[in-house]
Amino acid sequence: MRELLDKLILYEIAPEERELMLAAAGGEGQGPFLRHLLELSGRHGLSGDLWHCYVAWLIASAQNTFSLAQERRAQSKAAETLGRRDLSVLRELFFWPWPPQYRELMICMETAGRPSDAGLAVMELAKSLAQSEDEESFARAGQDFYHRYGAGLFGMNRAFNVRVDEKGRARLNPLRNTEEISLDSLIGYETQKQRLRDNTEAFIAGRPANNVLLFGDGGTGKSATVKSMLYREGMEGLRIIQVYRHQMKYLTQIIDEIKNRNYRFIIYMDDLSFEDFETEYKYLKAVIEGGLEPRPENVLIYATSNRRHLVKETFKDRNDIDYEGDIHRSDSMEEKLSLAERFGLQIYYGKPGRDEFHRIVLELAKREGLSLDAEKLHSEATKWEIRRGGVSGRSARQLIDYLKGMEGKTQ
């Protein structure tokens, strides 16, 4: 096996993994390598032939000149020659003749829990590679994967957050299991949902689209509407990166990493607002507005907030007024209002009225199979509203969860 691994040029294997593989192939360290496979399986919900999944993982996670060219469908004869040569080596690894007892352990594992996005992609690739009949079909399976999914982290994952390493560099961290929210599962706000859907579909199609601010009352479904875009049909090329307020200063680094990739990226900022003494919003203003280098066409900003203007205003701002003839203006207020104005599409989510709240409760109860009749549900909704001092889609969901719990307790 060492001779095979030494032939690889573009595809890199981490030194510690390489040593585990070589020890296992030499019959001296099969236990540690098997544990490594099991850990990989546990993290991503892999099942079936773990050795095939492992080699498929090496291919899927590779981010080199060949895989990136395949992702963009760019023509690069040198990269394709070297890449296909490496894939022929990886095919020999894929069909490596492990001892029967060890091989049996590799193919009898079952997944524990729902596979991650990466796990699903890798298992699909492993199945295609296993069905290849020769080097040509094996290489074609790898290329088809890059064409469909892309290369590296972005090829196997749809959602990310940001972590900062010890050197102060922002790193994208894949979220292995994201909640699949259907837009149809969100009750009400049809106009708002349609506006966001139309904007996102235009963005995916490469047409002009706007940065979006979803603002309004808490618990009305702003965040859920954004998350629902991720798994809509036709959104396979969409990736979402969640950035927190304290990470604004890393926006330029993040955009530098994603601007040349063959995906559409939404930088998502949830529950965004700033106090009057906070200045992080200026990083966001600079990114949205663009400087000498414009914001890449494959990047949009989606933000949710309970504040329409995002930055807290004070009476002191209103006193900062210059008068010039009949014109008066406040520099402080203009500075703070200008951030919201940079979002070309602003969508308002207001609290539902009592009748709408009851309709949401009835619809959720129907979907959850609650046995309570409509009159009883109306009564419970009214009591819930009084106890909580308000209504929202979130409080309707909490009421239904409460009633389901009580129903199970009385059975």
HUFEN-V852016 format. One record per residue. N is the residue number from 1. OMEGA is omega in degrees with one decimal (999 if undefined). BURIAL is + if it has 24 or more other ideal C-beta (glycine too) atoms within 12 Angstrom, else -. Layout:
BEGIN
N/OMEGA/BURIAL  N/OMEGA/BURIAL
END
This chain:
BEGIN
1/-179.7/+  2/179.9/-  3/178.1/-  4/-177.9/+  5/179.6/+  6/-179.5/-  7/-176.4/-  8/-179.1/+  9/-177.0/-  10/-176.8/+  11/-177.4/+  12/175.1/-  13/-178.0/+  14/-176.6/-  15/-178.6/-  16/177.8/-  17/178.8/+  18/-179.4/+  19/177.0/-  20/179.7/+  21/-177.4/+  22/179.0/+  23/179.7/-  24/-179.9/+  25/179.0/+  26/177.7/-  27/-176.4/-  28/-175.5/-  29/-177.9/-  30/179.1/+  31/179.2/-  32/-179.0/-  33/177.2/+  34/176.3/+  35/177.9/-  36/178.1/+  37/-179.5/+  38/177.8/+  39/177.3/-  40/179.1/+  41/-178.8/+  42/-178.8/-  43/-171.5/-  44/176.2/+  45/178.9/+  46/176.2/+  47/-179.0/+  48/-177.4/+  49/-174.2/+  50/176.1/+  51/177.1/+  52/178.0/+  53/-179.1/+  54/179.0/+  55/175.8/+  56/177.5/+  57/178.3/+  58/-179.1/+  59/-175.6/+  60/-174.9/+  61/-177.6/+  62/176.4/+  63/-177.6/+  64/-175.0/+  65/179.6/+  66/-176.7/+  67/179.1/+  68/176.2/+  69/177.4/+  70/177.4/+  71/-178.6/+  72/-175.8/-  73/178.2/-  74/179.0/-  75/176.9/-  76/-174.4/-  77/-178.5/-  78/-179.7/-  79/-178.8/+  80/178.9/+  81/-179.8/-  82/-179.1/+  83/-179.8/+  84/175.9/+  85/178.1/-  86/179.5/+  87/176.2/+  88/175.9/+  89/-179.9/+  90/175.7/+  91/177.2/+  92/175.6/-  93/-177.7/+  94/-178.5/+  95/-178.4/-  96/-177.0/+  97/176.5/-  98/175.1/+  99/-174.0/-  100/-176.7/-  101/179.9/-  102/178.7/-  103/-179.7/-  104/177.6/-  105/-177.4/-  106/-171.3/+  107/-175.6/+  108/-176.8/-  109/175.9/+  110/-179.3/-  111/175.6/-  112/-179.1/-  113/-177.3/-  114/177.9/-  115/174.9/+  116/175.1/+  117/179.5/+  118/179.9/+  119/179.2/+  120/-179.7/+  121/-178.4/+  122/179.5/+  123/176.2/+  124/178.4/+  125/179.8/+  126/178.8/+  127/178.9/-  128/-179.7/+  129/-179.8/+  130/-178.8/+  131/-179.2/-  132/-176.8/+  133/-177.7/-  134/-178.3/-  135/-177.9/-  136/-178.8/-  137/176.1/-  138/179.2/+  139/-179.9/+  140/177.6/+  141/177.2/+  142/179.1/+  143/178.1/+  144/178.2/+  145/179.9/+  146/178.6/+  147/-174.6/-  148/-173.8/-  149/-172.2/+  150/-173.3/+  151/172.9/+  152/-176.0/+  153/-177.1/+  154/178.3/+  155/-173.6/+  156/-176.8/+  157/-178.8/+  158/-174.7/+  159/-175.6/+  160/162.6/+  161/-173.0/+  162/172.7/+  163/-178.7/-  164/-177.7/-  165/-175.5/-  166/178.4/-  167/178.5/-  168/178.1/-  169/177.5/-  170/179.1/+  171/178.0/-  172/-177.2/+  173/-178.0/-  174/174.5/+  175/-168.9/+  176/-177.6/+  177/178.8/-  178/-178.2/+  179/177.8/-  180/-178.9/-  181/176.1/-  182/178.1/-  183/179.9/+  184/179.9/-  185/178.1/-  186/-172.4/+  187/178.8/+  188/177.6/+  189/-175.3/+  190/-179.9/-  191/-179.9/-  192/-179.3/+  193/-179.6/+  194/-179.8/-  195/179.2/+  196/179.0/+  197/-179.6/+  198/-179.5/-  199/-178.2/+  200/178.8/+  201/175.5/-  202/178.7/-  203/179.7/+  204/-177.8/+  205/179.4/-  206/176.8/-  207/178.5/-  208/179.6/-  209/-174.1/+  210/162.3/+  211/-171.9/+  212/170.6/+  213/173.7/+  214/-174.4/+  215/178.1/+  216/-173.7/+  217/179.0/+  218/175.5/+  219/-176.1/+  220/174.1/+  221/-179.1/+  222/-178.4/+  223/-179.1/+  224/178.8/+  225/178.1/+  226/-178.0/+  227/-178.2/+  228/179.1/+  229/-169.4/+  230/-174.6/+  231/175.6/-  232/177.5/+  233/-178.5/-  234/-178.4/-  235/-174.6/+  236/-179.5/-  237/-178.0/+  238/173.9/+  239/179.9/+  240/178.4/+  241/178.5/+  242/-179.7/+  243/179.1/+  244/-174.5/+  245/-176.8/+  246/-179.9/-  247/-176.8/+  248/-175.9/+  249/179.5/-  250/-175.7/+  251/-179.5/+  252/177.0/+  253/-178.9/+  254/-178.3/+  255/176.9/+  256/-178.1/-  257/-171.8/+  258/-168.7/+  259/-177.6/-  260/-179.5/-  261/-175.1/+  262/178.6/+  263/171.8/+  264/-174.8/+  265/168.6/+  266/171.5/+  267/-169.0/+  268/-179.7/+  269/-174.3/+  270/175.7/+  271/-173.2/-  272/172.7/+  273/-178.3/+  274/172.1/+  275/-173.4/-  276/-179.4/-  277/-178.7/-  278/-176.0/-  279/-178.5/-  280/-177.5/+  281/-179.3/+  282/174.6/-  283/-179.7/+  284/177.7/+  285/-178.0/+  286/-179.0/+  287/-178.3/+  288/-177.0/+  289/-177.3/-  290/178.7/-  291/176.1/-  292/176.0/-  293/-175.8/-  294/175.4/-  295/-177.9/+  296/-177.5/+  297/178.8/-  298/-178.3/+  299/171.2/+  300/176.0/+  301/171.4/+  302/179.6/+  303/172.3/+  304/-178.6/+  305/170.7/+  306/-179.5/+  307/178.4/+  308/-175.2/+  309/172.7/+  310/-177.8/+  311/-177.6/+  312/176.3/+  313/178.0/+  314/176.3/-  315/177.7/-  316/178.1/-  317/-177.2/-  318/177.4/-  319/-179.5/-  320/-171.9/-  321/172.9/-  322/178.0/-  323/176.4/-  324/-173.3/-  325/178.8/-  326/-176.5/-  327/175.0/-  328/-177.8/-  329/177.4/-  330/179.3/-  331/-178.7/-  332/179.7/-  333/179.4/+  334/179.6/-  335/-176.0/+  336/-179.6/+  337/-175.1/+  338/179.0/-  339/-179.6/+  340/-178.3/+  341/179.7/-  342/173.8/+  343/-175.0/+  344/179.9/-  345/178.6/+  346/-173.6/+  347/-175.7/+  348/175.4/+  349/178.4/+  350/177.0/+  351/177.5/+  352/171.0/+  353/-177.2/-  354/-179.2/-  355/179.2/-  356/177.3/+  357/178.6/+  358/178.1/+  359/178.2/-  360/179.2/+  361/-179.8/+  362/-178.6/+  363/177.7/+  364/178.6/+  365/178.2/+  366/-179.0/-  367/-178.7/-  368/177.3/+  369/177.1/-  370/-175.1/+  371/-179.4/-  372/178.4/+  373/-173.3/-  374/-178.9/-  375/179.3/-  376/179.0/-  377/177.2/+  378/179.6/-  379/179.5/-  380/179.4/+  381/178.9/+  382/178.5/-  383/178.9/-  384/179.5/+  385/-179.2/+  386/-179.1/-  387/-175.5/-  388/177.3/-  389/178.5/-  390/-178.6/-  391/175.2/+  392/175.2/+  393/179.9/+  394/-179.7/+  395/175.0/+  396/178.1/+  397/179.4/+  398/177.1/+  399/-179.3/+  400/177.5/+  401/178.0/-  402/-178.5/+  403/176.7/+  404/178.5/-  405/179.2/-  406/179.1/-  407/178.2/-  408/-178.3/-  409/-176.7/-  410/-179.8/-  411/999/-
END
